[in-house]
Amino acid sequence: MAKWLRQWVVVPPFAGSSPVARPISIIYTNFLRKKVFEIKIIYMARYRGPKLRITRRLGNLPGLTPKQSKKTNRPGKPGQGEKNNIDANKKMTEYGLRLEEKQKLKFNYGITESQLYRYMKEARRRKGITGLILLQLLEMRLDSICFALGFSPTMAHARQLVNHGHITVKGKVVNIPSFQCRLNDIIGIKQKQSSLSLVEKNLKATKFLDLPNHLEFDKSKLEAKVIDYCDRDDILLDLDELLVIEYYSRR
Protein backbone atom coordinates (compact mmCIF):
# COMPACT_ATOMS: atom_id res chain seq x y z
CA MET A 1 0.00 0.00 0.00
CA ALA A 2 1.31 3.42 -0.92
CA LYS A 3 2.28 5.75 1.88
CA TRP A 4 1.58 9.49 1.73
CA LEU A 5 3.89 12.03 3.18
CA ARG A 6 2.67 15.59 3.15
CA GLN A 7 5.05 18.43 3.78
CA TRP A 8 3.97 22.07 3.93
CA VAL A 9 6.47 24.55 2.57
CA VAL A 10 5.92 28.26 3.09
CA VAL A 11 7.51 30.53 0.51
CA PRO A 12 7.36 34.35 0.74
CA PRO A 13 5.98 36.14 -2.31
CA PHE A 14 8.22 37.95 -4.71
CA ALA A 15 7.83 41.63 -5.49
CA GLY A 16 4.90 42.14 -7.81
CA SER A 17 3.94 38.46 -7.84
CA SER A 18 0.52 37.10 -7.11
CA PRO A 19 0.10 33.98 -4.94
CA VAL A 20 -2.79 32.87 -7.15
CA ALA A 21 -0.53 32.51 -10.17
CA ARG A 22 1.88 30.19 -8.35
CA PRO A 23 1.62 26.38 -8.36
CA ILE A 24 -0.36 24.92 -5.47
CA SER A 25 1.18 21.48 -5.20
CA ILE A 26 3.95 19.35 -6.63
CA ILE A 27 3.67 15.54 -6.55
CA TYR A 28 6.80 13.39 -6.56
CA THR A 29 6.44 9.62 -7.02
CA ASN A 30 9.06 6.95 -6.38
CA PHE A 31 7.73 3.69 -7.84
CA LEU A 32 10.69 1.59 -6.69
CA ARG A 33 10.04 2.24 -3.01
CA LYS A 34 6.29 2.47 -3.52
CA LYS A 35 6.09 5.84 -1.83
CA VAL A 36 4.34 8.95 -3.01
CA PHE A 37 5.42 12.32 -1.71
CA GLU A 38 3.06 15.25 -2.05
CA ILE A 39 4.68 18.62 -1.39
CA LYS A 40 2.24 21.49 -1.06
CA ILE A 41 3.73 24.93 -1.51
CA ILE A 42 1.84 27.68 0.25
CA TYR A 43 2.64 31.23 -0.83
CA MET A 44 2.01 33.87 1.79
CA ALA A 45 -0.17 36.74 0.66
CA ARG A 46 1.79 39.50 2.40
CA TYR A 47 5.44 40.38 2.55
CA ARG A 48 7.30 38.96 5.55
CA GLY A 49 10.88 39.74 4.56
CA PRO A 50 13.30 42.46 5.71
CA LYS A 51 11.51 45.81 5.82
CA LEU A 52 14.51 48.12 5.66
CA ARG A 53 15.45 46.52 2.37
CA ILE A 54 12.13 47.73 0.98
CA THR A 55 12.56 51.27 2.34
CA ARG A 56 16.03 51.49 0.77
CA ARG A 57 14.47 50.76 -2.60
CA LEU A 58 11.17 52.69 -2.33
CA GLY A 59 11.96 55.42 0.19
CA ASN A 60 10.30 56.24 3.49
CA LEU A 61 7.19 54.12 4.16
CA PRO A 62 5.65 55.14 7.52
CA GLY A 63 3.11 52.33 7.45
CA LEU A 64 5.73 49.64 6.93
CA THR A 65 8.33 50.58 9.56
CA PRO A 66 9.39 53.68 11.50
CA LYS A 67 13.04 52.62 11.37
CA GLN A 68 15.62 54.15 9.06
CA SER A 69 18.39 52.18 7.41
CA LYS A 70 22.00 53.30 7.82
CA LYS A 71 22.72 52.26 4.25
CA THR A 72 22.02 54.75 1.49
CA ASN A 73 22.50 52.57 -1.59
CA ARG A 74 19.70 50.51 -3.10
CA PRO A 75 19.52 46.80 -2.20
CA GLY A 76 21.44 44.41 -4.39
CA LYS A 77 24.26 46.90 -5.01
CA PRO A 78 26.85 46.50 -2.23
CA GLY A 79 29.59 49.07 -1.71
CA GLN A 80 30.08 52.54 -3.12
CA GLY A 81 32.62 51.68 -5.80
CA GLU A 82 32.84 52.81 -9.40
CA LYS A 83 30.57 50.04 -10.67
CA ASN A 84 27.85 50.98 -8.18
CA ASN A 85 28.02 54.63 -9.24
CA ILE A 86 27.58 53.62 -12.86
CA ASP A 87 24.52 51.50 -11.98
CA ALA A 88 23.06 54.34 -9.91
CA ASN A 89 23.26 56.71 -12.88
CA LYS A 90 21.26 54.41 -15.13
CA LYS A 91 17.92 55.86 -16.17
CA MET A 92 14.89 53.94 -14.96
CA THR A 93 12.25 53.06 -17.50
CA GLU A 94 8.75 54.51 -17.37
CA TYR A 95 7.35 51.13 -16.42
CA GLY A 96 9.87 50.88 -13.58
CA LEU A 97 8.78 54.26 -12.19
CA ARG A 98 5.10 53.26 -12.29
CA LEU A 99 5.85 49.91 -10.70
CA GLU A 100 7.74 51.49 -7.80
CA GLU A 101 4.88 53.92 -7.09
CA LYS A 102 2.44 51.03 -7.07
CA GLN A 103 4.71 49.05 -4.76
CA LYS A 104 4.77 51.99 -2.33
CA LEU A 105 1.01 51.69 -1.84
CA LYS A 106 1.19 47.92 -1.58
CA PHE A 107 3.91 47.80 1.07
CA ASN A 108 2.84 50.89 3.03
CA TYR A 109 -0.73 49.70 3.56
CA GLY A 110 0.21 46.01 3.75
CA ILE A 111 -2.30 44.84 1.16
CA THR A 112 -2.09 42.26 -1.59
CA GLU A 113 -1.98 42.88 -5.32
CA SER A 114 -5.56 41.69 -5.78
CA GLN A 115 -6.79 43.97 -3.00
CA LEU A 116 -5.06 47.00 -4.50
CA TYR A 117 -6.54 46.22 -7.91
CA ARG A 118 -10.03 46.01 -6.41
CA TYR A 119 -9.55 49.40 -4.77
CA MET A 120 -8.42 50.79 -8.12
CA LYS A 121 -11.52 49.48 -9.88
CA GLU A 122 -13.73 50.99 -7.18
CA ALA A 123 -11.92 54.33 -7.50
CA ARG A 124 -12.50 54.30 -11.25
CA ARG A 125 -16.20 53.56 -10.75
CA ARG A 126 -16.79 56.53 -8.45
CA LYS A 127 -17.08 60.10 -9.69
CA GLY A 128 -14.20 62.43 -8.91
CA ILE A 129 -10.41 62.39 -9.05
CA THR A 130 -9.40 58.74 -9.32
CA GLY A 131 -6.06 59.12 -7.53
CA LEU A 132 -7.55 60.96 -4.56
CA ILE A 133 -10.46 58.51 -4.30
CA LEU A 134 -8.02 55.60 -4.28
CA LEU A 135 -6.08 57.12 -1.38
CA GLN A 136 -9.31 57.89 0.47
CA LEU A 137 -10.47 54.28 0.14
CA LEU A 138 -7.18 53.07 1.58
CA GLU A 139 -7.24 55.62 4.40
CA MET A 140 -10.82 54.70 5.36
CA ARG A 141 -9.79 51.14 6.15
CA LEU A 142 -10.10 50.36 9.84
CA ASP A 143 -6.44 49.42 10.25
CA SER A 144 -5.37 52.62 8.46
CA ILE A 145 -7.47 54.74 10.82
CA CYS A 146 -6.02 52.96 13.86
CA PHE A 147 -2.54 53.66 12.52
CA ALA A 148 -3.37 57.33 11.85
CA LEU A 149 -4.71 57.72 15.39
CA GLY A 150 -1.49 56.35 16.86
CA PHE A 151 -3.03 53.16 18.23
CA SER A 152 -0.23 51.20 16.54
CA PRO A 153 3.30 52.05 15.42
CA THR A 154 2.94 50.28 12.04
CA MET A 155 0.18 49.17 9.73
CA ALA A 156 0.94 45.51 10.41
CA HIS A 157 0.54 46.10 14.14
CA ALA A 158 -2.74 47.91 13.49
CA ARG A 159 -3.99 44.95 11.48
CA GLN A 160 -3.11 42.61 14.33
CA LEU A 161 -4.83 44.95 16.79
CA VAL A 162 -8.03 44.70 14.79
CA ASN A 163 -7.73 40.96 14.22
CA HIS A 164 -7.45 40.30 17.95
CA GLY A 165 -10.69 42.15 18.68
CA HIS A 166 -9.30 45.22 20.47
CA ILE A 167 -11.11 47.77 18.26
CA THR A 168 -14.81 48.67 18.22
CA VAL A 169 -16.89 50.58 15.66
CA LYS A 170 -20.09 52.13 17.03
CA GLY A 171 -19.70 50.06 20.18
CA LYS A 172 -19.39 46.70 18.39
CA VAL A 173 -16.16 44.74 18.05
CA VAL A 174 -14.91 44.59 14.45
CA ASN A 175 -12.07 42.19 13.67
CA ILE A 176 -11.79 42.85 9.92
CA PRO A 177 -8.83 45.14 9.08
CA SER A 178 -10.21 45.99 5.62
CA PHE A 179 -13.52 47.19 7.10
CA GLN A 180 -14.50 50.41 5.33
CA CYS A 181 -15.38 53.07 7.87
CA ARG A 182 -18.02 55.65 7.01
CA LEU A 183 -18.67 59.21 8.01
CA ASN A 184 -19.75 59.72 11.65
CA ASP A 185 -18.42 56.29 12.66
CA ILE A 186 -17.07 56.10 16.22
CA ILE A 187 -13.85 54.09 16.55
CA GLY A 188 -13.04 53.08 20.08
CA ILE A 189 -11.20 50.55 22.21
CA LYS A 190 -12.76 47.45 23.69
CA GLN A 191 -13.50 48.02 27.37
CA LYS A 192 -10.94 45.53 28.59
CA GLN A 193 -7.87 46.28 30.64
CA SER A 194 -5.48 44.53 28.28
CA SER A 195 -6.85 46.42 25.26
CA LEU A 196 -6.80 49.80 26.99
CA SER A 197 -3.28 49.39 28.36
CA LEU A 198 -1.95 48.27 24.98
CA VAL A 199 -3.37 51.29 23.14
CA GLU A 200 -2.29 53.73 25.86
CA LYS A 201 1.24 52.39 25.66
CA ASN A 202 1.30 52.85 21.88
CA LEU A 203 -0.10 56.37 22.14
CA LYS A 204 2.74 57.42 24.40
CA ALA A 205 5.33 56.09 21.96
CA THR A 206 3.73 57.49 18.82
CA LYS A 207 5.87 59.75 16.62
CA PHE A 208 3.02 61.49 14.79
CA LEU A 209 2.10 64.70 16.57
CA ASP A 210 -0.51 66.05 14.16
CA LEU A 211 -3.87 64.29 13.90
CA PRO A 212 -5.39 64.10 10.39
CA ASN A 213 -8.09 66.68 9.73
CA HIS A 214 -10.73 64.08 8.90
CA LEU A 215 -10.59 62.55 12.40
CA GLU A 216 -11.61 63.82 15.84
CA PHE A 217 -9.98 62.11 18.81
CA ASP A 218 -10.99 62.23 22.46
CA LYS A 219 -8.03 61.14 24.57
CA SER A 220 -10.07 60.83 27.75
CA LYS A 221 -12.44 58.27 26.21
CA LEU A 222 -9.95 56.90 23.67
CA GLU A 223 -12.55 57.36 20.95
CA ALA A 224 -12.29 58.88 17.49
CA LYS A 225 -14.94 60.08 15.07
CA VAL A 226 -14.71 60.14 11.30
CA ILE A 227 -15.91 63.61 10.32
CA ASP A 228 -14.80 63.78 6.68
CA TYR A 229 -12.75 62.13 3.97
CA CYS A 230 -9.02 62.72 4.09
CA ASP A 231 -7.26 65.37 2.04
CA ARG A 232 -4.17 64.78 -0.04
CA ASP A 233 -2.05 66.79 2.40
CA ASP A 234 -3.01 64.51 5.31
CA ILE A 235 -1.33 61.48 3.76
CA LEU A 236 2.21 60.98 5.03
CA LEU A 237 3.30 58.79 2.13
CA ASP A 238 5.48 60.42 -0.54
CA LEU A 239 3.66 59.18 -3.63
CA ASP A 240 2.69 60.17 -7.15
CA GLU A 241 -0.72 58.53 -7.46
CA LEU A 242 -0.99 59.44 -11.15
CA LEU A 243 1.75 56.94 -11.92
CA VAL A 244 -0.25 54.25 -10.10
CA ILE A 245 -3.26 55.02 -12.27
CA GLU A 246 -1.09 54.78 -15.38
CA TYR A 247 0.25 51.44 -14.17
CA TYR A 248 -3.28 49.98 -14.02
CA SER A 249 -4.48 51.72 -17.19
CA ARG A 250 -3.75 48.64 -19.30
CA ARG A 251 -5.77 46.30 -17.10
Buried (B, 14 or more C-beta within 10 A) or exposed (E): EEEEEEEEEEEEBEBEEBBEEEEEEEEEEEEEEEEBBEEEBEBEBBBEEEBBBBBBBBEBBBBBBBEEBEEEBEBEBEEEEEEBEEEEEEEEEEEEBBBBBBBBBBBBBBBBBEBBBBBBEEBEEEEEBBBBBBBBBBBBBBBBBBBBBBBBBBBBBBBBBBEBEBBBBEEEBBEBBBBEBEEEBBBBBBEEEEBBEBBEEBBEEBEBEEBBEBBBBEEEEBBBBBEBBBBEEBBBBEBBBEBBBBBBEEE
